[in-house]
Amino acid sequence: MERFKPSRSPCPVGRASRILGDRWVILILREAFLGATRFEEFLPNTGINRAALTSRLTAMVEHGIFDRDPPTGKRAHYRLTEAGQALAPIMAAMRDWGDEWLLDEAAARR
């Protein structure tokens, strides 16, 4: 992920998509809402590699989505901030939309 550059766009959707439009960010958020707080807990269900996870978590901390405790060093916990928690309805809407419109045919027949 290239270093985040704030958008000069007057459009709030355009500004939000600069950080939230990344596939990995969405999957990391999913895992956070499911209870992941440590680096190693984000890896198994996302399929992301360690370098990509590091860059995404760093960007998400920089943009106020996560707090990192401790701020430097190893064995950190990542916790959703108020801004991160505010993404819950968006994540729920994405899940609901995916359930309704993207269910594969094999699963639908079960």
C-alpha positions in Angstrom: 0.0 0.0 0.0 1.5 3.3 -1.0 1.8 5.9 1.7 -1.6 7.5 2.3 -2.0 10.9 0.8 -5.0 12.9 2.1 -7.4 13.6 -0.7 -8.1 17.2 -1.6 -11.5 16.1 -3.0 -14.5 18.0 -1.6 -16.4 14.6 -1.8 -16.4 12.7 1.5 -16.9 9.4 -0.3 -13.7 10.1 -2.3 -11.8 11.0 0.9 -13.0 7.9 2.7 -12.2 5.6 -0.2 -8.6 6.6 0.0 -8.2 4.4 3.1 -11.3 2.2 3.1 -11.2 1.3 -0.6 -8.3 -1.2 0.0 -9.4 -4.9 0.0 -7.0 -5.7 2.9 -8.3 -2.9 5.0 -11.8 -4.2 4.8 -10.7 -7.8 5.8 -8.6 -6.4 8.7 -11.7 -4.5 9.9 -13.8 -7.7 9.6 -11.3 -9.5 11.8 -11.2 -6.6 14.3 -15.0 -6.7 14.6 -14.7 -10.4 15.2 -12.3 -9.8 18.1 -8.8 -9.8 16.7 -6.5 -7.5 18.5 -2.9 -8.9 17.9 -0.9 -8.9 14.7 -0.9 -12.7 14.5 -4.7 -12.9 14.9 -5.3 -10.9 11.7 -3.2 -13.3 9.5 -5.1 -16.6 9.3 -8.5 -15.6 8.0 -7.4 -12.7 5.7 -4.8 -14.4 3.6 -2.7 -11.3 3.9 1.1 -11.5 4.1 3.0 -10.0 7.0 4.5 -7.0 5.1 1.1 -6.0 3.7 -0.5 -6.4 7.2 2.2 -4.2 8.7 1.6 -1.4 6.2 -2.2 -1.6 6.5 -2.2 -1.6 10.3 0.3 1.3 10.3 -1.9 3.4 7.9 -5.1 2.5 9.9 -3.3 3.7 13.1 -2.1 6.9 11.4 -5.7 7.6 10.3 -7.3 7.0 13.6 -9.1 3.8 12.9 -7.0 1.8 15.4 -5.0 2.6 18.5 -1.8 0.6 18.9 -0.7 -0.3 22.5 2.2 0.0 23.0 2.8 2.6 20.2 6.2 1.0 19.3 7.8 -2.4 19.8 6.5 -5.9 19.6 3.4 -7.7 21.0 1.1 -4.8 20.4 -2.7 -4.8 20.7 -4.7 -3.1 18.0 -8.0 -1.7 19.2 -10.7 0.0 17.2 -11.0 3.7 18.1 -14.3 5.6 18.2 -13.8 6.3 14.5 -13.1 2.6 13.8 -16.2 1.5 15.8 -18.3 4.0 13.7 -17.6 1.7 10.7 -19.7 -1.1 12.3 -22.9 -0.3 10.3 -20.9 -0.1 7.1 -19.3 -3.5 7.7 -22.8 -5.0 8.6 -24.3 -3.5 5.5 -21.5 -5.1 3.4 -22.0 -8.4 5.1 -25.8 -8.3 4.5 -25.4 -7.2 0.9 -22.9 -10.0 0.3 -25.3 -12.5 1.9 -28.2 -11.4 -0.3 -26.5 -10.8 -3.6 -23.3 -12.8 -3.8 -24.2 -16.2 -2.4 -22.7 -18.8 -4.7 -25.1 -21.3 -6.3 -23.6 -24.3 -4.5 -24.2 -22.7 -1.1 -27.7 -21.6 -2.2 -28.7 -25.2 -3.0 -27.8 -26.5 0.5 
